[in-house]
Amino acid sequence: MTEILLGLIGAVLGSGIIQFFVTRHDNKKNDSIENKLSPIEKKLDKIIAEQKTSEKDALRTQLLVMMTVLPNNHEEIMTLAQRYFDDLKGDWFYSSLFAKWLKENNVEKPIWFEK
């Protein structure tokens, strides 16, 4: 009877120890993955920010070209302007240029243009 009791206690303790080591190993593995992913996430955030800046710069140039070369192409200019001013929150000195273009071309100021 004592042998059965000792065997049962040994089995319970043994499974507890095994469970402890498995859990400990899983936690270390998760920490390791998180540590490896953190620098990658930072680099991705930086790339996304640079992408947004590049898009804003290119769109600003397109908008200036359109307002200068094809000032009567209102639909295209308004599409570019909405993307630049509203979606990308661009400004720089273009808000005054765009406001001037609106006035010169008798185009009503859009709701999204709050400058």
N, C-alpha and C positions, 0 to 999 in steps of 0.2 A: 504494500500500500504506500509506504513512504517513497519507494522507488518510482511509482506512478506519479505521486505528488511532486517529487523532485524533477521528474521528466517534464511534467506539465509546466512547472515554474521555469525551467530552463528553456522550454520552447517559447513561452510568452516573452521572456527576457531577450531571447535570441531574435525573435521577430521584431521586437521594439528597437533593438540595436541596428538591425538591418534597415528598418524603416528610417531611423535617424540618419544613417549614412546615405541612403538614397535621396532623402530630402535635402540633405546638406550638399550633395553633389549637384542636384538640380538647381539649387539656389546659386551655387557658384557658377554654374553654366549660364544662368540667366543674367547674372551680374556681368559676366564676361561679354556676352552678346551686347548688352546695353552699353558697356564701355567702348566696344568696337563701333557701334552705330552712332554714338554721339558726335564724333568728328565728321562722319559722313553727313549727318543731318545739318551740321553747321556749314559745311561746304555747299550742300544743296541750297540752303537758305541764301547764301552769298551769291550763288549762280542765279537764282531766281530774282534776286534784287538787281543784279547786273543786267539780266535780261529785260526787266521792266525799264531800267534806265535807258538801255539801248533802243527799246521800242519807242520810248518817249522822244528820244533824240531824232530817230528816223521819222516819226510822225510829225514832229515839229518842222522838220525840213520839208516834208511833203506838203504840209499845210501852207508854209510860206511860198513854196513854188506855185501851188494852185492859186493862192490869192494874188500872186504877182502875174503869172503867165495866163491863167484862165479865170479871171475874176467873175465871169458870168456863169461859171459852172457851180451854181449855188448848192445843188443837191450833194455833189461830191465834197465840196468844201465844208458843208454843214456836217456831213458824216465824219469827216476827218476831225473837225473841231469838237464834235461831241465825244469822240473816242479820246482825244487829247485832253480836253478840259474836264470832262465829266468822269469818264471811266478811269483814266490814268492820273487824274488830279494834277495835270500839267499847268504851268503858268509861265514862269520865267518872265520875259517881257512881252509875250505874245498876247496877253489879254488886251492890252491897249491896241495892238495891231489888228486883232480880230474885231474889237469894238469899232475901230475906224473903218474896217472893211464892211461891217454890217451897215454902218451909217451911209457910206458912199454907195452901197449897192441897194439901199432901201429894203434891207432885210430886217424883219422884226427880231428883236433880241430873244433867243430861245430861253425857256425856263431853266435849263441846266447851266446856262452861262450866267453866273452870279457876280461876275467881276465888275 
